[in-house]
Amino acid sequence: MTRLMKRLITLSLILTACGGGEPSPARPRLAKEPLSVRGWIADVEGASKGAVTTAETESARLIQQFQATNIWIDGNNFVSGGVAETGAFILLDVPPGNVTVSFNAPGAEDAKLVLRDLPGNADVFVPALMLKRGGSASLQPEGIRVRIPARVDKPRDTGRKAIVAGVAVPVWEAPYSAFGDRREYPERGMRPLAIVK
């Protein structure tokens, strides 16, 4: 046996012992052009509101509900974000393409927000999300936005469409300066608790 053959056999034994001889399972990777997905939860469909409903009890119920809500991306281990006690949510480092956002909220433990055909580096905004068992819907579908940063002076429709919660939404290019809020929890569009005349 030649010296070269001995070295090759030794190298193959070392690689096999270290796991190099067997295929390794696919490891999740960080997206090169990650998305941000933001919005706010309006409520859970069919949520119990109690015997007495006032502005104060409703506010306390929603805060408790939002504090008990978890959020994640199906099949992705590297997403950061969460749900604030106001119901606002944000997810960063979301991969582009087709994504399912899952929620675990009291009364909607398997709620889903399905996103399709999302371009890389987009910012997705979903207002007034109503969570329900197995799904979700935006109560303000006209407010859903998908935008990507570009060297433009004003927002411009790219002609492409993304599907957000079952709604076909145009993908907009927007100036870089418009993305200052991209990594922040959005302000929830709530009505005031009381109106004084």
Rosetta blueprint (number, residue, H / E / L):
1 M L
2 T L
3 R H
4 L H
5 M H
6 K H
7 R H
8 L H
9 I H
10 T H
11 L H
12 S H
13 L H
14 I H
15 L H
16 T H
17 A H
18 C L
19 G L
20 G L
21 G L
22 E L
23 P L
24 S L
25 P L
26 A L
27 R L
28 P L
29 R L
30 L L
31 A L
32 K L
33 E L
34 P L
35 L E
36 S E
37 V E
38 R E
39 G E
40 W E
41 I E
42 A E
43 D E
44 V E
45 E L
46 G L
47 A L
48 S L
49 K L
50 G L
51 A L
52 V L
53 T L
54 T L
55 A H
56 E H
57 T H
58 E H
59 S H
60 A H
61 R H
62 L H
63 I H
64 Q H
65 Q H
66 F H
67 Q H
68 A L
69 T L
70 N E
71 I E
72 W E
73 I E
74 D L
75 G L
76 N L
77 N L
78 F L
79 V L
80 S E
81 G E
82 G E
83 V E
84 A L
85 E L
86 T L
87 G L
88 A E
89 F E
90 I E
91 L E
92 L E
93 D E
94 V E
95 P L
96 P L
97 G E
98 N E
99 V E
100 T E
101 V E
102 S E
103 F E
104 N E
105 A E
106 P L
107 G L
108 A E
109 E E
110 D E
111 A E
112 K E
113 L E
114 V E
115 L E
116 R E
117 D E
118 L E
119 P L
120 G L
121 N L
122 A L
123 D E
124 V E
125 F E
126 V E
127 P E
128 A E
129 L E
130 M E
131 L E
132 K E
133 R L
134 G L
135 G E
136 S E
137 A E
138 S E
139 L L
140 Q L
141 P H
142 E H
143 G H
144 I L
145 R E
146 V E
147 R E
148 I E
149 P E
150 A E
151 R L
152 V L
153 D L
154 K L
155 P L
156 R E
157 D E
158 T E
159 G E
160 R E
161 K E
162 A E
163 I E
164 V E
165 A L
166 G L
167 V E
168 A E
169 V E
170 P E
171 V E
172 W E
173 E E
174 A E
175 P E
176 Y H
177 S H
178 A H
179 F H
180 G L
181 D L
182 R L
183 R L
184 E L
185 Y L
186 P L
187 E L
188 R L
189 G L
190 M L
191 R L
192 P L
193 L L
194 A L
195 I L
196 V L
197 K L
